Every structure is written in C-alpha cells, then in structure tokens.
C-alpha cells in the first residue's frame, strides 16, 4: 500500500448500495480507510462541498444526475477540476468512453471487473503501486 495522507478519502458514487459496499470493501483490502458515499451525482456534489475528497469512484447510470453530468460539473469547478475520477460502469460503447475521456475522466472500468483491475486503475491514477 502506498503512503497516503491519513485523511485520504474516496467518494464512491453509485445508485446501488451493494455496489458501494463492494467497492469500499475491495479498497479496504488494500489499505484505504476513509470513504464517503453518494447515490447519484447531485448527492456527490453536496459531499464535495462538505468534505475533502481525494478520489472519486463513479458510476455512469444513476437517477437524478448521472456520472457524466457530475463529471461535467466538477471539470468546470476550479476547486475540483483536477480531482481524480475513476468511472466504473456497464457503459462500454466506444462513443460513451470517448465522451467521458473528453470530459477529463482519469480512467475507466467496465462492469463486471476484477479486484485486480480496480487496483491497477487506481494505482495508475495515483501514480503509485499496491
């Protein structure tokens, strides 16, 4: 596990509680300790205003505000425009991936995924190793 600040917090944004729990359990297994949760992009924006977040793990398809809309909002916000975001989604069409890349997604995982894939993507985003 890389040395990260003690307050390193990951925001997990997914409309399914089981997926939020699965992702946090996976990340706990490699040493991450602090998590925040949101069920959609609108709730995630509220979390960003209230807490220091260092990485977002983001679903695409959610009610109220989807992941792409959330990404669009934070990329024009000077405070959060460089916040690392890993999109975890069932959206695999190349035009969808391209639109996320154009908005500045840090990396992308298609569901279903292996724990190893998630660890490698996060290590790449954080420029570290697990």
LINCORBEL-V566920 format. One record per backbone hydrogen bond with DSSP energy under -0.5 kcal/mol. CO is the residue of the C=O (numbers start at 1). NH is the residue of the N-H. Records with the same first field share a line. If there is no record, write none. Layout:
CO = NH, NH
This chain:
2 = 4
5 = 8
8 = 34
9 = 54, 55
10 = 12, 36
11 = 13, 57
12 = 14, 38
13 = 59
15 = 17
16 = 20
17 = 21
18 = 22
19 = 23
20 = 24
21 = 25
22 = 26
23 = 27
24 = 28
25 = 29
27 = 30, 32
28 = 31
33 = 35
34 = 10
36 = 12
38 = 14
40 = 44
41 = 45
42 = 46
43 = 47
44 = 48
45 = 49
46 = 50
47 = 50, 51
51 = 53
54 = 84
55 = 11
56 = 58, 86
57 = 13
58 = 88
60 = 62, 67
63 = 65
65 = 41
66 = 70
67 = 71
68 = 72
69 = 73
70 = 74
71 = 75
72 = 76
73 = 76
74 = 77
76 = 78
77 = 81
80 = 83
84 = 56
85 = 87, 106, 107
86 = 58
87 = 89, 109
89 = 111
90 = 92
93 = 96, 97
94 = 98
95 = 99
96 = 100
97 = 101
98 = 102
99 = 103
100 = 105
101 = 104
107 = 87
109 = 89
114 = 118
115 = 119
116 = 120
117 = 121
118 = 122
119 = 123
120 = 124
121 = 125
122 = 126
123 = 127, 128
124 = 127
